[in-house]
Amino acid sequence: MDDRAIGVFDSGIGGLTVAAEIKKLLPNEKIIYFGDTARVPYGTRGDGIIREYARQDCRFLLKRSVKAVVAACGTVSSVALDAVAAEADVPVYGVTEPAARYAAEKYPRGRVGVIGTPATVESGSFAKLLSRFAPECEVVSAACPLFVPLVESGMLSGEAVELIASEYIAPLGSPDALILGCTHFPLLAPVISALLPETELINTGECLARLLASELEPGSGGADEYYVSDIGRGTRELACRIMGGEVALITASAE
Ligand code: DGL
């Protein structure tokens, strides 16, 4: 038994989709969450800044009692996981590898799409892992820079969102599976699956939660803590919507 919390961070509130999956599978785990909402988005910035912000986010969690740190951010997992791991004296998990492994095992000779932030797609993180785990798998990817601001502003449906989504996704054709390579994107899953009705959408948080369940020593609960660096217009509503209930957000700075 290890009663320390699981520390989870993201550039914003998208990482709550990962926290929600962890809570679903591991209801007895306490979560300490940090969302850097004052500085979101990360995915359109250069690698140096993303790595610096990610280190600060990790240090914020390490000041509390955590048994593991989860980079619940496709961008950080793609370009800064080594920097985060170098900060931490507890295991660090990213969202890229568990999802790539799942896709590679299920579609070893299939066509797998990856969507993410520009930083994630340019890093080729998912494509590299997929070609390692399933060399015969064909990978197609697309950067979706407008998805994160849409989600953070609570705009999850409607004609404008559908139009933007189809602009990004149409060039991918109809892959067997599509990795939602940014943790904000599960919130747009209804719009995406309407465009790709035959494609399995892979939620990276779900894959990561299964990995945590198999590797972490179980805890016995405790009150979750949710910190954000800014409570913007609509932040609270979106956080509650993702977690399926009341979320008491606390403002704190990563620095
Ligand atoms: N949730 C983050 C991710 O998974 C969003 C990155 C951003 O802030 O642009 O990539």
py3Dmol code that shows the C-alpha trace and the ligand (Angstrom):
import py3Dmol

protein = """\
ATOM      1  CA  MET A   1       0.000   0.000   0.000  1.00  0.00           C
ATOM      2  CA  ASP A   2       1.327   3.451  -0.950  1.00  0.00           C
ATOM      3  CA  ASP A   3      -0.951   6.300   0.086  1.00  0.00           C
ATOM      4  CA  ARG A   4       0.947   9.030  -1.701  1.00  0.00           C
ATOM      5  CA  ALA A   5      -0.978  10.693  -4.538  1.00  0.00           C
ATOM      6  CA  ILE A   6      -0.523  10.322  -8.265  1.00  0.00           C
ATOM      7  CA  GLY A   7       0.688  13.710  -9.554  1.00  0.00           C
ATOM      8  CA  VAL A   8      -0.797  14.668 -12.907  1.00  0.00           C
ATOM      9  CA  PHE A   9       0.018  17.776 -14.931  1.00  0.00           C
ATOM     10  CA  ASP A  10      -0.861  19.357 -18.242  1.00  0.00           C
ATOM     11  CA  SER A  11      -0.546  22.723 -19.956  1.00  0.00           C
ATOM     12  CA  GLY A  12      -4.220  23.302 -19.195  1.00  0.00           C
ATOM     13  CA  ILE A  13      -7.342  21.415 -18.304  1.00  0.00           C
ATOM     14  CA  GLY A  14      -7.119  18.849 -21.111  1.00  0.00           C
ATOM     15  CA  GLY A  15      -5.067  16.637 -18.808  1.00  0.00           C
ATOM     16  CA  LEU A  16      -8.187  16.232 -16.708  1.00  0.00           C
ATOM     17  CA  THR A  17      -9.331  13.747 -19.376  1.00  0.00           C
ATOM     18  CA  VAL A  18      -6.386  11.616 -18.195  1.00  0.00           C
ATOM     19  CA  ALA A  19      -7.175  12.231 -14.511  1.00  0.00           C
ATOM     20  CA  ALA A  20     -10.776  11.153 -15.202  1.00  0.00           C
ATOM     21  CA  GLU A  21      -9.585   7.887 -16.790  1.00  0.00           C
ATOM     22  CA  ILE A  22      -7.271   7.234 -13.829  1.00  0.00           C
ATOM     23  CA  LYS A  23     -10.136   7.842 -11.381  1.00  0.00           C
ATOM     24  CA  LYS A  24     -12.414   5.552 -13.410  1.00  0.00           C
ATOM     25  CA  LEU A  25      -9.974   2.642 -13.308  1.00  0.00           C
ATOM     26  CA  LEU A  26      -8.320   3.399  -9.959  1.00  0.00           C
ATOM     27  CA  PRO A  27     -10.993   5.042  -7.775  1.00  0.00           C
ATOM     28  CA  ASN A  28      -8.875   4.540  -4.649  1.00  0.00           C
ATOM     29  CA  GLU A  29      -6.046   6.696  -5.889  1.00  0.00           C
ATOM     30  CA  LYS A  30      -5.710  10.287  -4.747  1.00  0.00           C
ATOM     31  CA  ILE A  31      -4.893  12.696  -7.577  1.00  0.00           C
ATOM     32  CA  ILE A  32      -2.971  15.948  -7.285  1.00  0.00           C
ATOM     33  CA  TYR A  33      -3.455  17.832 -10.543  1.00  0.00           C
ATOM     34  CA  PHE A  34      -1.711  20.880 -11.911  1.00  0.00           C
ATOM     35  CA  GLY A  35      -2.932  22.616 -15.080  1.00  0.00           C
ATOM     36  CA  ASP A  36      -0.851  25.515 -16.338  1.00  0.00           C
ATOM     37  CA  THR A  37      -3.893  27.368 -17.659  1.00  0.00           C
ATOM     38  CA  ALA A  38      -2.134  30.751 -17.461  1.00  0.00           C
ATOM     39  CA  ARG A  39       0.396  29.644 -20.090  1.00  0.00           C
ATOM     40  CA  VAL A  40      -1.632  27.250 -22.264  1.00  0.00           C
ATOM     41  CA  PRO A  41      -1.090  26.405 -25.122  1.00  0.00           C
ATOM     42  CA  TYR A  42       2.320  24.753 -25.049  1.00  0.00           C
ATOM     43  CA  GLY A  43       1.997  22.945 -28.370  1.00  0.00           C
ATOM     44  CA  THR A  44       2.685  25.938 -30.591  1.00  0.00           C
ATOM     45  CA  ARG A  45       5.833  26.971 -28.661  1.00  0.00           C
ATOM     46  CA  GLY A  46       9.448  26.019 -29.165  1.00  0.00           C
ATOM     47  CA  ASP A  47      10.910  22.945 -27.480  1.00  0.00           C
ATOM     48  CA  GLY A  48      13.086  24.973 -25.053  1.00  0.00           C
ATOM     49  CA  ILE A  49      10.108  26.753 -23.479  1.00  0.00           C
ATOM     50  CA  ILE A  50       8.005  23.581 -23.378  1.00  0.00           C
ATOM     51  CA  ARG A  51      10.829  21.784 -21.543  1.00  0.00           C
ATOM     52  CA  GLU A  52      11.251  24.634 -19.058  1.00  0.00           C
ATOM     53  CA  TYR A  53       7.516  24.869 -18.325  1.00  0.00           C
ATOM     54  CA  ALA A  54       7.264  21.072 -18.004  1.00  0.00           C
ATOM     55  CA  ARG A  55      10.123  21.026 -15.483  1.00  0.00           C
ATOM     56  CA  GLN A  56       8.356  23.686 -13.423  1.00  0.00           C
ATOM     57  CA  ASP A  57       5.040  21.808 -13.549  1.00  0.00           C
ATOM     58  CA  CYS A  58       6.773  18.648 -12.380  1.00  0.00           C
ATOM     59  CA  ARG A  59       8.541  20.458  -9.527  1.00  0.00           C
ATOM     60  CA  PHE A  60       5.160  21.815  -8.396  1.00  0.00           C
ATOM     61  CA  LEU A  61       3.906  18.247  -7.969  1.00  0.00           C
ATOM     62  CA  LEU A  62       7.112  16.977  -6.382  1.00  0.00           C
ATOM     63  CA  LYS A  63       6.686  19.552  -3.575  1.00  0.00           C
ATOM     64  CA  ARG A  64       3.562  17.597  -2.622  1.00  0.00           C
ATOM     65  CA  SER A  65       3.641  13.931  -1.675  1.00  0.00           C
ATOM     66  CA  VAL A  66       3.409  11.978  -4.958  1.00  0.00           C
ATOM     67  CA  LYS A  67       4.404   8.411  -5.797  1.00  0.00           C
ATOM     68  CA  ALA A  68       4.465   9.025  -9.565  1.00  0.00           C
ATOM     69  CA  VAL A  69       4.274  11.942 -11.967  1.00  0.00           C
ATOM     70  CA  VAL A  70       2.094  11.739 -15.066  1.00  0.00           C
ATOM     71  CA  ALA A  71       2.741  14.136 -17.931  1.00  0.00           C
ATOM     72  CA  ALA A  72      -0.911  14.183 -19.039  1.00  0.00           C
ATOM     73  CA  CYS A  73       0.086  16.174 -22.081  1.00  0.00           C
ATOM     74  CA  GLY A  74       0.930  14.787 -25.498  1.00  0.00           C
ATOM     75  CA  THR A  75       3.195  17.750 -26.160  1.00  0.00           C
ATOM     76  CA  VAL A  76       5.276  17.377 -22.998  1.00  0.00           C
ATOM     77  CA  SER A  77       5.349  13.591 -23.431  1.00  0.00           C
ATOM     78  CA  SER A  78       6.657  14.109 -26.970  1.00  0.00           C
ATOM     79  CA  VAL A  79       9.351  16.731 -26.471  1.00  0.00           C
ATOM     80  CA  ALA A  80      10.124  17.004 -22.751  1.00  0.00           C
ATOM     81  CA  LEU A  81       9.636  13.669 -20.988  1.00  0.00           C
ATOM     82  CA  ASP A  82      13.387  13.234 -20.465  1.00  0.00           C
ATOM     83  CA  ALA A  83      13.585  16.723 -18.902  1.00  0.00           C
ATOM     84  CA  VAL A  84      10.697  15.864 -16.555  1.00  0.00           C
ATOM     85  CA  ALA A  85      12.220  12.497 -15.634  1.00  0.00           C
ATOM     86  CA  ALA A  86      15.529  14.199 -14.808  1.00  0.00           C
ATOM     87  CA  GLU A  87      13.691  16.338 -12.200  1.00  0.00           C
ATOM     88  CA  ALA A  88      11.894  13.478 -10.503  1.00  0.00           C
ATOM     89  CA  ASP A  89      12.866  10.921  -7.899  1.00  0.00           C
ATOM     90  CA  VAL A  90       9.622   9.005  -8.548  1.00  0.00           C
ATOM     91  CA  PRO A  91       8.532   7.209 -11.753  1.00  0.00           C
ATOM     92  CA  VAL A  92       7.435   9.500 -14.582  1.00  0.00           C
ATOM     93  CA  TYR A  93       4.826   8.443 -17.122  1.00  0.00           C
ATOM     94  CA  GLY A  94       3.954  10.036 -20.452  1.00  0.00           C
ATOM     95  CA  VAL A  95       0.899   9.467 -22.629  1.00  0.00           C
ATOM     96  CA  THR A  96       2.619   8.602 -25.908  1.00  0.00           C
ATOM     97  CA  GLU A  97       4.075   5.156 -25.284  1.00  0.00           C
ATOM     98  CA  PRO A  98       1.035   3.359 -23.790  1.00  0.00           C
ATOM     99  CA  ALA A  99      -1.194   4.573 -26.653  1.00  0.00           C
ATOM    100  CA  ALA A 100       1.348   3.701 -29.356  1.00  0.00           C
ATOM    101  CA  ARG A 101       1.779   0.249 -27.840  1.00  0.00           C
ATOM    102  CA  TYR A 102      -1.976  -0.335 -27.785  1.00  0.00           C
ATOM    103  CA  ALA A 103      -2.369   0.767 -31.432  1.00  0.00           C
ATOM    104  CA  ALA A 104       0.635  -1.290 -32.565  1.00  0.00           C
ATOM    105  CA  GLU A 105      -0.659  -4.430 -30.875  1.00  0.00           C
ATOM    106  CA  LYS A 106      -4.174  -4.065 -32.253  1.00  0.00           C
ATOM    107  CA  TYR A 107      -3.302  -2.888 -35.771  1.00  0.00           C
ATOM    108  CA  PRO A 108       0.211  -4.240 -36.488  1.00  0.00           C
ATOM    109  CA  ARG A 109      -0.309  -4.061 -40.265  1.00  0.00           C
ATOM    110  CA  GLY A 110      -3.017  -1.434 -40.245  1.00  0.00           C
ATOM    111  CA  ARG A 111      -3.228   2.251 -40.925  1.00  0.00           C
ATOM    112  CA  VAL A 112      -2.981   4.367 -37.797  1.00  0.00           C
ATOM    113  CA  GLY A 113      -3.618   8.103 -37.718  1.00  0.00           C
ATOM    114  CA  VAL A 114      -2.146  10.481 -35.173  1.00  0.00           C
ATOM    115  CA  ILE A 115      -3.463  13.947 -34.415  1.00  0.00           C
ATOM    116  CA  GLY A 116      -1.822  16.303 -31.953  1.00  0.00           C
ATOM    117  CA  THR A 117      -0.410  19.746 -31.421  1.00  0.00           C
ATOM    118  CA  PRO A 118       2.180  21.046 -33.925  1.00  0.00           C
ATOM    119  CA  ALA A 119       4.990  20.274 -31.425  1.00  0.00           C
ATOM    120  CA  THR A 120       3.784  16.681 -31.012  1.00  0.00           C
ATOM    121  CA  VAL A 121       3.330  15.985 -34.709  1.00  0.00           C
ATOM    122  CA  GLU A 122       6.603  17.665 -35.704  1.00  0.00           C
ATOM    123  CA  SER A 123       8.474  15.620 -33.076  1.00  0.00           C
ATOM    124  CA  GLY A 124       7.284  12.415 -34.777  1.00  0.00           C
ATOM    125  CA  SER A 125       7.013  10.879 -31.291  1.00  0.00           C
ATOM    126  CA  PHE A 126       4.036   8.615 -31.982  1.00  0.00           C
ATOM    127  CA  ALA A 127       5.247   7.691 -35.478  1.00  0.00           C
ATOM    128  CA  LYS A 128       8.667   6.642 -34.119  1.00  0.00           C
ATOM    129  CA  LEU A 129       7.118   4.494 -31.387  1.00  0.00           C
ATOM    130  CA  LEU A 130       4.657   2.921 -33.819  1.00  0.00           C
ATOM    131  CA  SER A 131       7.381   2.049 -36.292  1.00  0.00           C
ATOM    132  CA  ARG A 132       9.389   0.481 -33.434  1.00  0.00           C
ATOM    133  CA  PHE A 133       6.448  -1.548 -32.050  1.00  0.00           C
ATOM    134  CA  ALA A 134       4.834  -2.378 -35.433  1.00  0.00           C
ATOM    135  CA  PRO A 135       7.253  -1.837 -38.338  1.00  0.00           C
ATOM    136  CA  GLU A 136       4.581  -2.749 -40.905  1.00  0.00           C
ATOM    137  CA  CYS A 137       2.011  -0.321 -39.644  1.00  0.00           C
ATOM    138  CA  GLU A 138       1.345   2.732 -41.851  1.00  0.00           C
ATOM    139  CA  VAL A 139       1.212   6.003 -39.926  1.00  0.00           C
ATOM    140  CA  VAL A 140      -0.485   9.187 -41.088  1.00  0.00           C
ATOM    141  CA  SER A 141      -0.552  12.312 -38.975  1.00  0.00           C
ATOM    142  CA  ALA A 142      -1.941  15.811 -38.803  1.00  0.00           C
ATOM    143  CA  ALA A 143      -1.297  18.779 -36.541  1.00  0.00           C
ATOM    144  CA  CYS A 144      -4.469  20.426 -35.233  1.00  0.00           C
ATOM    145  CA  PRO A 145      -3.329  23.754 -33.743  1.00  0.00           C
ATOM    146  CA  LEU A 146      -6.800  25.229 -33.259  1.00  0.00           C
ATOM    147  CA  PHE A 147      -8.203  22.310 -31.246  1.00  0.00           C
ATOM    148  CA  VAL A 148      -6.572  23.273 -27.912  1.00  0.00           C
ATOM    149  CA  PRO A 149      -7.835  26.892 -27.884  1.00  0.00           C
ATOM    150  CA  LEU A 150     -11.284  25.663 -28.942  1.00  0.00           C
ATOM    151  CA  VAL A 151     -11.420  23.201 -26.046  1.00  0.00           C
ATOM    152  CA  GLU A 152      -9.976  25.625 -23.490  1.00  0.00           C
ATOM    153  CA  SER A 153     -12.662  28.135 -24.482  1.00  0.00           C
ATOM    154  CA  GLY A 154     -15.365  25.491 -24.098  1.00  0.00           C
ATOM    155  CA  MET A 155     -16.230  25.366 -27.797  1.00  0.00           C
ATOM    156  CA  LEU A 156     -16.722  21.634 -28.300  1.00  0.00           C
ATOM    157  CA  SER A 157     -19.381  21.434 -31.016  1.00  0.00           C
ATOM    158  CA  GLY A 158     -21.149  23.387 -33.723  1.00  0.00           C
ATOM    159  CA  GLU A 159     -20.602  24.136 -37.367  1.00  0.00           C
ATOM    160  CA  ALA A 160     -17.343  26.072 -36.961  1.00  0.00           C
ATOM    161  CA  VAL A 161     -15.767  23.233 -34.964  1.00  0.00           C
ATOM    162  CA  GLU A 162     -16.974  20.674 -37.502  1.00  0.00           C
ATOM    163  CA  LEU A 163     -15.496  22.673 -40.350  1.00  0.00           C
ATOM    164  CA  ILE A 164     -12.102  23.045 -38.644  1.00  0.00           C
ATOM    165  CA  ALA A 165     -12.088  19.369 -37.701  1.00  0.00           C
ATOM    166  CA  SER A 166     -12.854  18.232 -41.222  1.00  0.00           C
ATOM    167  CA  GLU A 167     -10.127  20.500 -42.607  1.00  0.00           C
ATOM    168  CA  TYR A 168      -7.588  18.751 -40.350  1.00  0.00           C
ATOM    169  CA  ILE A 169      -8.886  15.213 -40.556  1.00  0.00           C
ATOM    170  CA  ALA A 170     -10.018  14.741 -44.172  1.00  0.00           C
ATOM    171  CA  PRO A 171      -6.409  14.408 -45.482  1.00  0.00           C
ATOM    172  CA  LEU A 172      -5.905  11.364 -43.231  1.00  0.00           C
ATOM    173  CA  GLY A 173      -8.464   9.319 -45.187  1.00  0.00           C
ATOM    174  CA  SER A 174     -10.150   6.669 -43.085  1.00  0.00           C
ATOM    175  CA  PRO A 175      -7.523   4.989 -40.868  1.00  0.00           C
ATOM    176  CA  ASP A 176      -8.230   1.869 -38.760  1.00  0.00           C
ATOM    177  CA  ALA A 177      -7.486   3.841 -35.631  1.00  0.00           C
ATOM    178  CA  LEU A 178      -6.812   7.454 -34.750  1.00  0.00           C
ATOM    179  CA  ILE A 179      -4.670   8.294 -31.725  1.00  0.00           C
ATOM    180  CA  LEU A 180      -5.976  11.432 -30.030  1.00  0.00           C
ATOM    181  CA  GLY A 181      -2.400  12.520 -29.392  1.00  0.00           C
ATOM    182  CA  CYS A 182      -3.338  15.550 -27.322  1.00  0.00           C
ATOM    183  CA  THR A 183      -5.194  15.136 -24.060  1.00  0.00           C
ATOM    184  CA  HIS A 184      -7.571  17.965 -24.920  1.00  0.00           C
ATOM    185  CA  PHE A 185      -8.873  16.074 -27.947  1.00  0.00           C
ATOM    186  CA  PRO A 186     -11.122  13.482 -26.260  1.00  0.00           C
ATOM    187  CA  LEU A 187     -13.464  16.429 -25.649  1.00  0.00           C
ATOM    188  CA  LEU A 188     -13.860  16.720 -29.403  1.00  0.00           C
ATOM    189  CA  ALA A 189     -14.374  12.966 -29.864  1.00  0.00           C
ATOM    190  CA  PRO A 190     -18.061  13.272 -30.876  1.00  0.00           C
ATOM    191  CA  VAL A 191     -17.156  15.682 -33.702  1.00  0.00           C
ATOM    192  CA  ILE A 192     -14.175  13.549 -34.781  1.00  0.00           C
ATOM    193  CA  SER A 193     -16.031  10.249 -34.734  1.00  0.00           C
ATOM    194  CA  ALA A 194     -18.862  11.757 -36.792  1.00  0.00           C
ATOM    195  CA  LEU A 195     -16.221  12.406 -39.473  1.00  0.00           C
ATOM    196  CA  LEU A 196     -14.602   8.956 -39.077  1.00  0.00           C
ATOM    197  CA  PRO A 197     -17.411   6.579 -38.123  1.00  0.00           C
ATOM    198  CA  GLU A 198     -15.399   3.424 -38.964  1.00  0.00           C
ATOM    199  CA  THR A 199     -12.240   4.465 -37.116  1.00  0.00           C
ATOM    200  CA  GLU A 200     -11.379   3.502 -33.522  1.00  0.00           C
ATOM    201  CA  LEU A 201     -10.480   6.641 -31.570  1.00  0.00           C
ATOM    202  CA  ILE A 202      -7.681   5.933 -29.105  1.00  0.00           C
ATOM    203  CA  ASN A 203      -7.793   7.906 -25.866  1.00  0.00           C
ATOM    204  CA  THR A 204      -4.245   8.129 -24.525  1.00  0.00           C
ATOM    205  CA  GLY A 205      -5.503   8.592 -20.945  1.00  0.00           C
ATOM    206  CA  GLU A 206      -7.310   5.252 -21.042  1.00  0.00           C
ATOM    207  CA  CYS A 207      -4.137   3.438 -22.185  1.00  0.00           C
ATOM    208  CA  LEU A 208      -2.057   5.196 -19.536  1.00  0.00           C
ATOM    209  CA  ALA A 209      -4.536   4.396 -16.741  1.00  0.00           C
ATOM    210  CA  ARG A 210      -4.246   0.686 -17.592  1.00  0.00           C
ATOM    211  CA  LEU A 211      -0.452   0.930 -17.367  1.00  0.00           C
ATOM    212  CA  LEU A 212      -0.636   2.680 -13.982  1.00  0.00           C
ATOM    213  CA  ALA A 213      -3.034   0.001 -12.729  1.00  0.00           C
ATOM    214  CA  SER A 214      -0.512  -2.682 -13.628  1.00  0.00           C
ATOM    215  CA  GLU A 215       2.578  -0.906 -12.246  1.00  0.00           C
ATOM    216  CA  LEU A 216       1.744   1.267  -9.240  1.00  0.00           C
ATOM    217  CA  GLU A 217       1.389   0.098  -5.697  1.00  0.00           C
ATOM    218  CA  PRO A 218      -2.265   0.750  -4.786  1.00  0.00           C
ATOM    219  CA  GLY A 219      -3.337   3.615  -2.522  1.00  0.00           C
ATOM    220  CA  SER A 220      -6.366   3.936  -0.284  1.00  0.00           C
ATOM    221  CA  GLY A 221      -7.806   7.253  -1.401  1.00  0.00           C
ATOM    222  CA  GLY A 222      -7.869  10.757   0.014  1.00  0.00           C
ATOM    223  CA  ALA A 223      -9.274  14.063  -1.224  1.00  0.00           C
ATOM    224  CA  ASP A 224      -8.062  14.982  -4.706  1.00  0.00           C
ATOM    225  CA  GLU A 225      -6.457  18.398  -5.208  1.00  0.00           C
ATOM    226  CA  TYR A 226      -6.837  20.376  -8.422  1.00  0.00           C
ATOM    227  CA  TYR A 227      -4.515  23.332  -8.985  1.00  0.00           C
ATOM    228  CA  VAL A 228      -4.474  25.644 -12.009  1.00  0.00           C
ATOM    229  CA  SER A 229      -2.303  28.673 -12.691  1.00  0.00           C
ATOM    230  CA  ASP A 230      -5.339  30.720 -13.739  1.00  0.00           C
ATOM    231  CA  ILE A 231      -9.089  30.301 -13.502  1.00  0.00           C
ATOM    232  CA  GLY A 232     -10.224  31.761 -16.803  1.00  0.00           C
ATOM    233  CA  ARG A 233     -13.741  32.298 -18.120  1.00  0.00           C
ATOM    234  CA  GLY A 234     -15.367  28.902 -18.347  1.00  0.00           C
ATOM    235  CA  THR A 235     -12.461  26.981 -16.774  1.00  0.00           C
ATOM    236  CA  ARG A 236     -14.541  25.796 -13.835  1.00  0.00           C
ATOM    237  CA  GLU A 237     -17.459  24.634 -15.976  1.00  0.00           C
ATOM    238  CA  LEU A 238     -15.189  22.691 -18.288  1.00  0.00           C
ATOM    239  CA  ALA A 239     -13.297  21.076 -15.401  1.00  0.00           C
ATOM    240  CA  CYS A 240     -16.568  19.938 -13.820  1.00  0.00           C
ATOM    241  CA  ARG A 241     -17.819  18.653 -17.139  1.00  0.00           C
ATOM    242  CA  ILE A 242     -14.669  16.555 -17.699  1.00  0.00           C
ATOM    243  CA  MET A 243     -14.609  15.149 -14.166  1.00  0.00           C
ATOM    244  CA  GLY A 244     -18.384  14.545 -14.144  1.00  0.00           C
ATOM    245  CA  GLY A 245     -18.986  16.476 -10.915  1.00  0.00           C
ATOM    246  CA  GLU A 246     -17.947  19.403  -8.765  1.00  0.00           C
ATOM    247  CA  VAL A 247     -14.220  20.231  -8.930  1.00  0.00           C
ATOM    248  CA  ALA A 248     -12.800  22.737  -6.436  1.00  0.00           C
ATOM    249  CA  LEU A 249     -10.078  24.513  -8.424  1.00  0.00           C
ATOM    250  CA  ILE A 250      -7.281  26.185  -6.475  1.00  0.00           C
ATOM    251  CA  THR A 251      -5.118  28.864  -8.094  1.00  0.00           C
ATOM    252  CA  ALA A 252      -1.356  28.348  -7.778  1.00  0.00           C
ATOM    253  CA  SER A 253       1.738  29.213  -9.747  1.00  0.00           C
ATOM    254  CA  ALA A 254       4.151  26.654 -11.164  1.00  0.00           C
ATOM    255  CA  GLU A 255       7.174  28.887 -10.574  1.00  0.00           C
TER     256      GLU A 255
END
"""
ligand_1 = """\
10
DGL
N -3.096 18.759 -23.572
C -1.912 19.182 -24.264
C -1.396 18.044 -25.114
O -1.758 16.931 -24.838
C -2.177 20.456 -24.985
C -0.911 21.120 -25.403
C -0.988 22.585 -25.591
O -1.068 23.259 -24.574
O -0.909 23.036 -26.724
O -0.632 18.196 -26.032
"""
view = py3Dmol.view(width=600, height=400)
view.addModel(protein, "pdb")
view.setStyle({"model": 0}, {"cartoon": {"style": "trace"}})
view.addModel(ligand_1, "xyz")
view.setStyle({"model": 1}, {"stick": {}})
view.zoomTo()
view.show()
